[in-house]
Amino acid sequence: MKVLIPVKRVLDYNVKVRVKSDESGVDLANVKMSMNPFDEISVEQAVRMQEAGTATETIAVSIGPDKAQETIRTSLAMGIDRGIHVKTDAEVEPLAVAKILKSIVEAEGIDLVILGKQAIDDDSNQTGQMLGALMDWPQATFANTIEKDGDNLTVGREVDGGIQTVKVSLPAIVTTDLRLNEPRYASLPNIMKAKRKPIDAKTPEDFGVDIAPRLSTLKVAEPAGRSAGVKVEDAAELVAKLKDEGVI
C-alpha cells in the first residue's frame, strides 16, 4: 500500500503572529517556520503504518517556495521514504492544492492519502474533503484512531459528542486530528540520512493545474483585546449585569 502525506510549511505555532502595518496579511519576515502540526501527526501515522508492515512506501509532498524542501526533509528524517516538491512562490488555495494532489495520486498509484485536517495558518479545513470529492474516494475526517482491516480502514472520528467509528474501503482519504498520535523527534542519524533521500522537483504547470487565486483577502486585523473582568457580590447581581449587557 502506497501512502501519500501532504505537508505544509507554516508559521511556527510558538511564534506570536504579527499583522502587517497595511493589514494585507501576516508578517512572515524573519520568523520561525515549521511543519504544520497536523501534518506532523500524518507523517507519524504513515511511518507507524510502514513500521507495522501495513504501508509499503510513503511519499511526502509539499507545495510552496524553495524553503518548503526543509519541511519535506523533516518528514524524511522522521522516516518517510521520498519526497515531491511542487515549487511555486504563489499562495495556493485549497482547491488548487487538491487538484495537484489528485494528479500526484494518479501518477504514483497511491492507495491512501493521510493529511492534516487543517493548516494552522489559514484554518481552511477543506483540502482533504475537496480531494475526496475530486477522486470520488471515501474519506474519514478528524481521525482519532486508524486500523487497517484487509481492504478497509476502521477510523475513529472525533465529533462533538465523542468518537464516531466508521469503516472506509481503500483507496481512501484520511485527515488527522490532534489526538491520533504523538509525533516523534527526528534523530541526528536520521536527519543525516534524510539528506540523501530523493526529492522530485515539479511545478503546478507539470500537472496542468491553474493555481490563480479565486479569493482575495480584503483585510487582516488582530483580534480585539479582552476587556477587564468585573467582580459582583452575588448571583442576582451577576444575572442583572448579564441582562443589562444583552448576554441573556
C-alpha positions in Angstrom: 0.0 0.0 0.0 1.4 3.3 -1.1 0.7 6.3 1.2 0.9 10.0 0.3 1.4 12.6 3.0 1.0 16.3 2.1 3.0 18.6 4.4 2.8 22.4 4.6 5.4 24.9 5.8 3.6 27.3 8.1 4.4 29.9 10.8 5.6 28.0 13.9 2.8 27.6 16.4 5.0 29.1 19.2 5.6 32.3 17.3 3.4 35.3 18.1 1.5 36.3 14.9 2.1 39.9 13.7 -0.2 41.6 11.3 1.4 43.8 8.6 1.0 47.5 9.0 -1.1 47.8 5.8 -3.3 44.9 7.1 -2.7 43.0 3.9 -1.7 39.8 5.7 0.6 38.2 8.3 4.2 39.3 8.6 6.4 36.3 7.9 9.7 38.2 7.7 12.5 36.8 9.9 10.2 34.5 11.9 10.5 30.8 12.5 8.6 28.5 10.1 7.9 24.8 10.7 5.8 21.9 9.5 2.1 22.2 10.2 1.4 20.3 13.5 -1.5 18.3 12.0 0.8 17.2 9.1 3.4 16.1 11.7 0.7 13.7 13.0 0.0 12.5 9.5 3.7 11.8 8.9 4.0 9.9 12.2 0.9 7.8 11.3 2.4 6.9 7.9 5.7 5.9 9.4 4.0 3.8 12.0 2.0 2.0 9.3 5.2 1.3 7.4 6.9 0.0 10.6 3.9 -2.3 11.1 4.2 -3.6 7.6 0.9 -2.1 6.5 2.4 0.5 4.2 5.0 -0.5 1.6 6.0 3.1 0.5 5.5 6.5 1.9 5.8 9.8 0.0 5.7 13.3 1.3 4.6 16.2 -0.9 4.8 19.9 -0.3 3.6 22.8 -2.4 5.4 26.0 -1.9 8.7 28.0 -2.4 12.2 26.6 -2.2 12.2 26.6 1.6 9.4 24.1 1.5 12.1 21.5 0.9 13.1 21.9 4.5 9.6 20.7 5.5 10.0 17.7 3.2 13.4 16.9 4.7 11.9 17.0 8.2 9.3 14.3 7.1 12.1 12.3 5.5 14.1 12.4 8.8 11.0 11.1 10.6 11.0 8.1 8.4 9.2 8.9 5.1 10.8 7.2 2.0 10.9 10.1 -0.5 9.5 13.5 -1.3 7.9 15.5 -4.1 8.3 19.3 -4.1 5.8 21.3 -6.2 7.6 24.6 -6.5 5.7 27.8 -6.6 6.1 31.2 -4.8 2.4 32.0 -5.2 -0.2 31.4 -2.4 -2.1 28.2 -3.4 -5.7 27.9 -2.3 -7.1 24.5 -1.1 -8.9 23.7 -4.3 -5.7 24.1 -6.3 -3.8 22.0 -3.8 -6.5 19.3 -4.1 -6.2 19.3 -7.9 -2.4 19.0 -7.7 -2.7 16.1 -5.1 -5.2 14.4 -7.4 -2.6 14.4 -10.2 0.1 13.1 -7.9 -2.2 10.3 -6.6 -3.0 9.2 -10.1 0.6 9.3 -11.3 2.0 7.5 -8.3 -0.7 4.9 -7.9 -1.5 6.0 -4.3 -3.8 3.8 -2.2 -4.1 6.1 0.9 -3.7 9.8 1.4 -3.2 10.9 5.0 -3.2 14.7 5.6 -3.8 17.1 8.5 -7.4 18.2 9.0 -6.3 21.8 8.5 -3.3 24.1 8.3 -2.8 26.5 11.3 -2.2 29.4 9.0 -5.5 29.6 7.1 -7.6 27.0 9.1 -9.5 26.2 5.9 -10.1 22.5 6.7 -11.0 21.9 3.0 -8.2 20.2 1.2 -8.9 16.6 2.3 -12.6 16.9 1.6 -12.0 18.5 -1.8 -9.5 15.8 -2.7 -12.1 13.1 -1.7 -14.7 14.7 -4.0 -12.3 15.1 -6.9 -11.1 11.5 -6.6 -14.6 10.1 -5.7 -12.9 8.2 -2.9 -14.3 7.6 0.6 -13.0 9.8 3.3 -12.7 9.7 7.1 -12.0 13.1 8.6 -10.8 14.1 12.1 -9.2 10.7 12.7 -8.5 9.8 16.3 -7.6 6.1 15.6 -6.8 4.3 12.3 -6.7 0.5 11.9 -6.3 -1.5 8.7 -8.6 -4.4 8.2 -8.0 -6.1 4.9 -9.0 -3.7 2.1 -10.7 -1.4 4.6 -9.8 1.1 7.3 -11.6 1.4 10.6 -11.3 5.0 11.7 -12.4 6.6 15.0 -13.5 10.2 14.2 -13.6 13.0 16.8 -17.1 14.5 16.8 -18.8 16.9 19.2 -20.4 14.0 21.2 -17.3 11.8 21.4 -15.9 9.3 18.9 -17.7 8.1 15.8 -16.3 4.8 14.3 -16.6 4.4 10.5 -15.3 1.9 8.0 -14.0 3.0 4.6 -12.8 0.9 1.7 -9.4 1.6 0.2 -8.3 3.7 -1.7 -9.3 6.4 0.7 -8.6 9.8 2.2 -8.0 10.3 5.9 -7.5 13.6 7.7 -5.8 13.6 11.1 -6.8 15.2 14.4 -4.6 16.1 17.3 -5.0 13.0 19.5 -4.2 10.4 16.8 -0.6 10.1 17.9 2.4 11.8 19.3 4.9 12.7 16.5 8.5 11.6 17.1 11.6 13.7 17.1 14.0 13.1 14.3 17.3 11.7 15.5 20.6 13.1 14.3 21.5 10.0 12.2 18.1 10.1 10.5 18.5 13.8 9.8 21.8 12.9 8.0 20.2 10.0 6.2 17.3 12.3 5.0 19.8 14.5 3.1 20.4 11.5 0.8 16.8 10.7 0.2 15.4 11.8 -3.2 13.0 14.8 -3.6 11.4 15.1 -7.1 11.1 18.7 -8.3 7.8 19.6 -10.0 5.7 22.7 -10.8 1.9 23.2 -10.9 2.2 23.5 -14.7 3.6 20.0 -14.8 0.1 18.8 -13.6 -1.8 21.3 -15.8 -3.3 23.0 -12.7 -4.3 26.6 -12.7 -3.4 28.0 -9.3 -4.7 31.5 -9.9 -6.5 32.6 -6.7 -10.3 32.6 -6.7 -10.4 34.5 -3.4 -9.0 37.9 -2.4 -8.1 39.0 1.1 -9.7 42.3 1.9 -8.2 42.9 5.3 -6.3 41.1 8.1 -6.6 42.5 11.6 -5.6 41.4 15.1 -8.5 40.4 17.4 -9.8 43.0 19.8 -8.3 42.9 23.3 -10.3 41.4 26.1 -11.9 43.9 28.4 -11.2 43.6 32.1 -13.5 41.5 34.3 -15.8 42.8 36.9 -16.5 41.4 40.4 -20.1 41.0 41.6 -21.4 40.5 45.1 -23.9 37.7 44.4 -25.7 35.7 41.7 -28.6 38.2 41.5 -26.2 41.0 40.5 -24.5 38.7 38.0 -27.8 37.9 36.3 -28.8 41.5 36.3 -25.5 42.6 34.7 -25.7 39.9 32.1 -29.3 41.1 31.2 -28.1 44.7 31.0 -25.3 43.8 28.6 -27.6 41.7 26.4 -25.9 38.4 27.1 -29.1 36.7 28.3 
